[in-house]
Amino acid sequence: MPSATTLPINPDVLTWARMESGYDVDRVAHRLGTKEERVLAWERGDAHPTLHQVQLLAAFFRRPLGLFFQPKPPKVAPLAADYRRLPGVVTGHESPAMRLAIRQMLLRRDHMLNLLGELGEEPVEFKLAAHLAEQPEAVAHRLREALGIPVLVQLRWRDEWQALNAWRNAVEHLGILVFQFSKVELEEARGLTLLRFPLPVVAVNGKELPEPRLFTLIHEVAHLMLAVGKEEVSALRETRTAEQWTSVEQFAESVASHALVPEDALRSLITGEGFDAQAWGIPEVRRLARRFRLSPLAMATRLRASGYMTWPQYRSWKAAWDEFVAALPPRAGGFAAPVDMAVTRNGRPFTQVVLEALHSNRITAVEASRYLELKYEHFGKLQEKILTGLLEGTSHA
């Protein structure tokens, strides 16, 4: 077939695929190196793209090539029917990056449930509930008990990465899939929760540093507890005003703060290590934050919540902190090995189930590679990493 031969794709499917992916016509035209008028002509059915252009469209929208020749667009539920309400995100107007991330995470969850069925296993059911009428401290205590991480263990972690991995593993043991996305801007979402049961999803933005990332993780778990308690619904069904929703966010923030830093542990450390409650400068807050492996801002917020900082002290400290952060040099990007990236993106439970299904001949190597977005040549190292992680995970239980 000559390269210039055009293909009679379904214009309605093309329009659906573009809008479902969150792209404007000009973005598609730019990606394909053509004019907006030509893309619009394809969507009207007045003209047809070439085979190469259809291949580019399929790759750009992350859709199978055959979709464009279907008689009608597929029927799918709006993404906002799955994720919790997010501040500043208008349902139906999510960025293309966020829409893709949510689609990928939903597909990963579906794979997990299917593979568990193939293996004859049942998913762990997350039942931890919270209610807005409760005190956040009480909810935090219940969550901390369920996570099972002693304070003494927390204070002995060697660095923030060990802390993040430990908290993530503890959350995953509760029957939650923890995924990471990295293409979404922090301004749009630092974290999100997919309210599907069983195996709800909590996801964190990989653009964040590890300390704020772990706070986001526990913050999202608090929202999930509210959903179990029938206090939250998906963004599509949420009817609270912006002011009412702010109070929900503040509740989840308070729960996360107290879960990560219990009151007794905070008081003991402040008195035992000679912190002066009247002299909370940046060095003092950073030193205390390092003990709990939190960000200094999260620690300052926690100190203010427990009365160790007054509001004027907190505002003054935060202004100094913002100035300090603004003066820092840009953070250099790091490099992660393919195996590490796969485990970080997919989480240990999903990765482990894929490996079990592969070894039980329930799926092929090609399927396993596609599920984990990892070349099969790395699966030996992946198996070693999962086994090592499982052994390490038993040491602090």
QUIZIPE-V817961 format. One record per backbone hydrogen bond with DSSP energy under -0.5 kcal/mol. CO is the residue of the C=O (numbers start at 0). NH is the residue of the N-H. Records with the same first field share a line. If there is no record, write none. Layout:
# QUIZIPE-V817961
CO: NH ; NH
This chain:
# QUIZIPE-V817961
1: 4
4: 50
6: 8
8: 10
9: 13
10: 14
11: 15
12: 16
13: 17
14: 18
15: 19
16: 20
17: 21 ; 22
18: 21
23: 27
24: 28
25: 29
26: 30
27: 31
28: 32 ; 33
29: 32
34: 38
35: 39
36: 40
37: 41
38: 42
39: 43
40: 44 ; 45 ; 46
48: 6
49: 53
50: 54
51: 55
52: 56
53: 57
54: 58
55: 59
56: 60
57: 61 ; 62
63: 66
64: 67
65: 68
66: 69
67: 9
73: 75
77: 80
78: 81 ; 82
79: 235
81: 194
82: 234
85: 88
87: 89
88: 90
89: 92
94: 98
95: 99
96: 100
97: 101
98: 102
99: 103
100: 104
101: 105
102: 106
103: 107
104: 108
105: 109
106: 110
107: 111
108: 112
109: 113
110: 114
111: 115
112: 116
113: 117
114: 118
115: 119 ; 120
116: 119
123: 125 ; 198
124: 126
130: 133
134: 137 ; 138
135: 139
136: 140
137: 141
138: 142
139: 143
140: 144
141: 145
142: 146
143: 147 ; 148
147: 149
149: 153
150: 154
151: 155
152: 155 ; 156
153: 156
158: 162
159: 163
160: 164
161: 165
162: 166
163: 167
164: 168
165: 169
166: 170
167: 171
168: 172
170: 173 ; 175
171: 174
175: 177
176: 178 ; 201
178: 203
180: 205
184: 187 ; 188
189: 204
191: 202
192: 83 ; 194
193: 195 ; 200
199: 176
200: 193
201: 178
202: 191
203: 180 ; 205
204: 207
208: 212
209: 213
210: 214
211: 215
212: 216
213: 217
214: 218
215: 219
216: 220
217: 221
218: 222
219: 223
220: 224
221: 225
222: 226
223: 227
224: 129 ; 228
225: 230 ; 231
226: 229
232: 84
233: 236 ; 237
240: 244
241: 245
242: 246
243: 247
244: 248
245: 249
246: 250
247: 251
248: 252
249: 253
250: 254
251: 255
252: 256
253: 257
254: 258
255: 259
256: 260
261: 265
262: 266
263: 267
264: 268
265: 269
266: 270
267: 271
268: 272
269: 274
270: 273
274: 276
275: 278
278: 280
280: 284
281: 285
282: 286
283: 287
284: 288
285: 289
286: 290
287: 291
288: 292 ; 293
294: 298
295: 299
296: 300
297: 301
298: 302
299: 303
300: 304
301: 305
302: 307 ; 308
303: 306
309: 313
310: 314
311: 315
312: 316
313: 317
314: 318
315: 319
316: 320
317: 321
318: 322
319: 323
320: 324
321: 325
322: 326
324: 327
336: 340
337: 341
338: 342
339: 343
340: 344
341: 345
342: 346
344: 179
346: 350
347: 351
348: 352
349: 353
350: 354
351: 355
352: 356
353: 357
354: 358
355: 359
356: 361 ; 362
357: 360
363: 367
364: 368
365: 369
366: 370
367: 371
368: 372 ; 373
374: 377
375: 378
377: 381
378: 382
379: 383
380: 384
381: 385
382: 386
383: 387
384: 388
385: 389
386: 390
387: 391
388: 392
389: 393
390: 393
391: 394
